[in-house]
Amino acid sequence: MKIFEIVLLCCLIACAVSVCFVKDLLASIIVFMSYSLIMAVIWVLLQSPDLAITEAAVGAGVTSVLFFVTLKKIHAVRKEDDHEQREG
């Protein structure tokens, strides 16, 4: 069980660092969502299920949906897709 906790902590640190360095906004949101899901699992391991449910619902659920809607509203997702089509 200790090895699983160490792997989760390493993944958590990797997600936190990679969110800062990823250039693609959509990929950054997905990494942020995975960070929240890993944090929810860590809360379960720390025997705090109420925080785990809150982290999963708010961190991975609501916040990610709001980020996706914001990207769609500012047309960031469509511009990147159009840019890739022009290059290809």
C-alpha positions as CSV (number, residue, x, y, z in Angstrom):
1,M,0.0,0.0,0.0
2,K,2.9,2.3,0.7
3,I,4.2,2.0,-2.9
4,F,0.7,2.9,-4.2
5,E,0.8,6.1,-2.1
6,I,4.2,7.0,-3.3
7,V,3.2,6.5,-7.0
8,L,0.1,8.7,-6.4
9,L,2.2,11.4,-4.9
10,C,4.7,11.3,-7.8
11,C,1.8,11.5,-10.2
12,L,0.3,14.4,-8.3
13,I,3.6,16.3,-8.5
14,A,3.9,15.5,-12.2
15,C,0.4,16.8,-12.9
16,A,1.0,20.0,-10.9
17,V,4.2,20.7,-12.8
18,S,2.9,19.7,-16.2
19,V,-0.1,22.0,-15.9
20,C,2.3,24.9,-15.8
21,F,4.3,23.9,-18.9
22,V,1.7,22.5,-21.3
23,K,1.1,25.0,-24.1
24,D,-2.3,23.6,-25.3
25,L,-5.2,24.9,-23.2
26,L,-7.3,21.8,-23.7
27,A,-4.5,19.5,-22.6
28,S,-3.9,21.7,-19.6
29,I,-7.5,21.4,-18.5
30,I,-7.3,17.6,-18.9
31,V,-4.1,17.4,-16.8
32,F,-5.8,19.6,-14.2
33,M,-8.8,17.3,-14.1
34,S,-6.5,14.3,-13.6
35,Y,-4.8,16.2,-10.7
36,S,-8.1,16.6,-9.0
37,L,-9.0,12.9,-9.5
38,I,-5.6,11.8,-8.0
39,M,-6.2,14.2,-5.1
40,A,-9.6,12.6,-4.5
41,V,-8.0,9.2,-4.3
42,I,-5.4,10.5,-1.9
43,W,-8.2,11.9,0.3
44,V,-9.8,8.4,0.3
45,L,-6.5,6.9,1.4
46,L,-6.3,9.4,4.2
47,Q,-9.8,8.2,5.3
48,S,-11.6,11.4,4.5
49,P,-14.3,10.5,2.1
50,D,-16.2,13.7,2.5
51,L,-13.3,15.7,1.2
52,A,-12.7,13.1,-1.6
53,I,-16.3,13.5,-2.8
54,T,-16.0,17.2,-2.7
55,E,-12.7,17.2,-4.6
56,A,-14.0,14.9,-7.2
57,A,-17.3,16.8,-7.7
58,V,-15.8,20.3,-7.6
59,G,-12.2,19.9,-8.8
60,A,-12.7,17.3,-11.5
61,G,-16.4,17.9,-12.3
62,V,-17.7,21.4,-12.0
63,T,-14.4,23.3,-12.5
64,S,-13.4,21.3,-15.5
65,V,-16.8,21.8,-17.1
66,L,-16.6,25.5,-16.5
67,F,-13.1,25.6,-18.1
68,F,-14.4,23.6,-21.2
69,V,-17.3,26.0,-21.5
70,T,-15.0,29.0,-21.3
71,L,-12.7,27.6,-24.0
72,K,-15.7,27.1,-26.2
73,K,-17.0,30.6,-25.5
74,I,-13.7,32.3,-26.4
75,H,-13.4,30.0,-29.4
76,A,-10.0,28.7,-28.3
77,V,-10.8,25.1,-29.1
78,R,-12.0,25.9,-32.6
79,K,-9.1,28.1,-33.4
80,E,-6.6,25.4,-32.5
81,D,-8.5,22.9,-34.7
82,D,-8.6,25.3,-37.6
83,H,-4.9,26.0,-37.2
84,E,-4.1,22.3,-37.3
85,Q,-6.3,21.8,-40.5
86,R,-4.5,24.7,-42.3
87,E,-1.1,23.2,-41.5
88,G,-2.1,19.6,-42.6
